[in-house]
Amino acid sequence: MKKTSVYLDPEHLERLRWLAEREGRSQSDVLREAIMAYAARAGRERDFAMAGIGEGPGGSIADIPDEELLQGFGA
C-alpha cells in the first residue's frame, strides 16, 4: 500500500472517526471501503430523467436556410 493524505473538513473528520470507532476499524480501512463502494456505484450506467430526449434524425440548425431562420424578424 501507498500512503496518501486526505484533507477533511471537521464534519467529515468527525464522521470518519465515529464510523471507525463504532466498527472497531481503522480510519484508513473505512476510507478504503468507502472508495470501493463509490467506485462500484460510479461504474454503473446512470439513469437521467432526460435520457434519450434528443434522439432523432440528427439534424442541425446549420442545415436550415438563413431565410427560414429569419422569418418573423423583419428581415
Secondary structure per residue as TSV (DSSP state, phi and psi in degrees):
chain	resnum	aa	ss	phi	psi
A	1	M	-	360.0	153.5
A	2	K	-	-109.0	145.8
A	3	K	-	-86.9	141.7
A	4	T	-	-142.6	166.2
A	5	S	-	-113.1	143.8
A	6	V	-	-130.0	129.7
A	7	Y	-	-95.4	124.5
A	8	L	-	-124.4	144.1
A	9	D	-	-76.0	166.0
A	10	P	H	-55.3	-37.7
A	11	E	H	-64.6	-45.5
A	12	H	H	-67.3	-39.2
A	13	L	H	-63.4	-44.0
A	14	E	H	-63.9	-40.7
A	15	R	H	-64.7	-41.2
A	16	L	H	-62.9	-45.9
A	17	R	H	-59.5	-44.4
A	18	W	H	-62.4	-46.3
A	19	L	H	-61.4	-45.8
A	20	A	H	-62.2	-45.4
A	21	E	H	-66.3	-43.9
A	22	R	H	-60.1	-39.1
A	23	E	H	-94.5	-2.9
A	24	G	T	65.3	37.4
A	25	R	-	-126.2	167.4
A	26	S	-	-78.1	156.8
A	27	Q	H	-61.9	-36.9
A	28	S	H	-62.1	-40.4
A	29	D	H	-64.7	-41.8
A	30	V	H	-62.5	-43.9
A	31	L	H	-62.9	-43.3
A	32	R	H	-61.2	-43.3
A	33	E	H	-64.8	-40.1
A	34	A	H	-62.9	-40.4
A	35	I	H	-63.6	-43.8
A	36	M	H	-65.8	-39.1
A	37	A	H	-65.1	-41.4
A	38	Y	H	-65.1	-43.1
A	39	A	H	-63.0	-38.8
A	40	A	H	-65.8	-40.2
A	41	R	H	-71.7	-39.5
A	42	A	H	-69.0	-24.8
A	43	G	T	-78.0	-13.8
A	44	R	S	-79.1	156.8
A	45	E	-	-66.9	132.0
A	46	R	-	-88.3	147.1
A	47	D	-	-104.9	101.9
A	48	F	-	-95.7	141.5
A	49	A	T	-59.8	-32.0
A	50	M	T	-101.9	15.2
A	51	A	T	-59.5	131.1
A	52	G	T	83.8	-3.8
A	53	I	T	-66.6	-26.6
A	54	G	T	-92.4	7.8
A	55	E	-	-71.8	140.5
A	56	G	S	173.5	-156.2
A	57	P	S	-69.5	-14.8
A	58	G	-	84.0	18.1
A	59	G	-	-69.2	169.9
A	60	S	-	-132.9	153.3
A	61	I	G	-62.3	-23.7
A	62	A	G	-67.2	-18.3
A	63	D	G	-82.2	-10.0
A	64	I	S	-90.8	129.7
A	65	P	-	-58.9	145.0
A	66	D	H	-55.3	-40.2
A	67	E	H	-59.1	-40.1
A	68	E	H	-69.8	-39.6
A	69	L	H	-65.5	-33.8
A	70	L	H	-87.3	-3.8
A	71	Q	T	-57.5	133.3
A	72	G	T	87.7	-1.1
A	73	F	T	-107.1	13.2
A	74	G	T	76.0	17.4
A	75	A	-	-96.9	360.0
